C-alpha cells in the first residue's frame, strides 16, 4: 500500500471524521464534505507530517484523494524523502 494515501485516509477519518466507507481514491474532497477551510487545514496537516511544502493555493475541494496523495508523493521525491523510505518528519 501507499504510505501517503494510507496516512491521508487516517487523517480524514481521525481528524475530519469522514466515514471510512466514503473514502476512495477517486473521491473528491468536496464529496467528503470538506469545505475550503478544511481543505487548507488538511494540506497544512500533511505538510507538517511529511515535512514537505504543498501549494495551498491549489488546494480545492475538486481534488481527488488520489491527486492529493500524488502531490505529496511528488514533493517527497523532490525533497529526497523517498530516498529515506518515505518516512515522515
Secondary structure as GFF3:
##gff-version 3
##sequence-region A 1 89
A	DSSP	alpha_helix	3	14	.	.	.	ID=ss1
A	DSSP	three_ten_helix	20	22	.	.	.	ID=ss2
A	DSSP	alpha_helix	36	50	.	.	.	ID=ss3
A	DSSP	three_ten_helix	56	58	.	.	.	ID=ss4
A	DSSP	alpha_helix	65	79	.	.	.	ID=ss5
A	DSSP	three_ten_helix	81	84	.	.	.	ID=ss6
###
